[in-house]
Amino acid sequence: MQKKRGRTPSVAQLRAFVAVAEHLHFRAAANAIGTSQPALSGALAALEEALGAQLVERTTRKVIITPLGERVAAHARRALAALNNLTEEVEAARRPFTGPLHLGVIPTVAPYLLPTVLRLVRESYPDLDLHVHEERTPSLLDGLAAGRLDVLLLALPAGGSSPTRDIPLFDEDFVLVTPPDHELAGRTDVPRDALLDLDVLLLEEGHCLRDQALDLCREVGADVSGGSTRAAGLSTLVQLVAGGLGVTLLPATALDVEAGRADRLAAVRFADPAPGRRIGLATRPGSARAAEYDRFADSLREVLRDLPVRIVSQ
C-alpha cells in the first residue's frame, strides 16, 4: 500500500508561513502581507495540514519555528522568489515600467531621497504602480529574497545571506554633528581619530548606519562599549545632540533636513579622505526586470546630482 503524500501547498499558504518565519509574530506577519491575523493563522494551519507536519510552535509569549519549519521556510522563500521572477519576466516582456514595483528603502535614506525618487517616478514612469516599504536592512533583504520586495535602495554592499545584484548610485560623506559650543564646531579639517575623545551617539541595533559608525569608531580605536543612549531614528539622534548628550554622525544627504530641526547644532567636516558610505540599488540576481532596474538607476543618478553626493557610474 502506497504511503499517502502531502498535498501541494498554495502560494498564499507559503507567503503566510514565510511572513511568520521572518517576523516570529502573528500580528506583525499579517500586517506585512496585508491580511488579517485570523486569515494568516488559517493559512498556516492549512499548510501544516497539507504537509502533515508541524512547522510552528505556538506559545502565549512567542512563536518558535521548528527545525523542519526552518528548512521548509528556506524552500518556501526560493519557491516564492521563482514565482515572482516568472511573473516579472512576463510583465517586463509585455510593458516595461508598468505594473506594481515594491521598493524597499532603509530609514536613513528614505526621508532624504524619497522626494526626488517619487518625483522621478511621477514624471518619467507614470504607469508604474510604486509601493514603498521603509524597513531596516535585514528585513529588506529577507523581503527581497522571499519575493515580497522587488528592488532595494540602501547602503552597499547589501550583504545578507542571499546573493544580491548591487547597482551603485553615489558615495556620500559622513558629517559629525555637535552642539554649537563644542570645540570642534564648524571645523572642516577634523581627522578621524578625533572620535577617540568623543561620546558618539548611535542608532539602535538593526540600522546599517549604526554598524558603519561603529566600524569607524573601532578603526580609530575609540571606545564604543560604554554608551547606553540609543535612538530609533536620525531625528531623535540630533535632538539628543542638541540636548548636550554627545555628538553623532549623519550622512551628508540628511544634514540639511535634520540640522534644520534644532537650532543647537553645528556641523563638523572630516579631513580628506572623509569617511562615508555608498548608496545604491539591490535586486535579485537574474531578475527579468534587470534592464529596467539599470535604466532606473541611470535616471536616479541624473536627478540626484544636485545633492551633496559623488555619483558613481556602474
Secondary structure, DSSP 8 states (H G I E B T S, - for coil): ----------HHHHHHHHHHHHHSSHHHHHHHHT--HHHHHHHHHHHHHHHTS--EEE-SS-EEE-HHHHHHHHHHHHHHHHHHHHHHHHHHHH-TT-EEEEEEE-TTTHHHHHHHHHHHHHHH-TTEEEEEEE--HHHHHHHHHHTS-SEEEEEES--SSS--EEEEEEEEEEEEEE-TTSTTTT-S-B-GGGGGGS-B-EE-TT-HHHHHHHHHHHHTT---SS---EESSHHHHHHHHHTTS-BEEEEHHHHHHHHTT-SS-EEE-B-SS--EEEEEEEE-TT-TTHHHHHHHHHHHHHHTTTSSSEE---
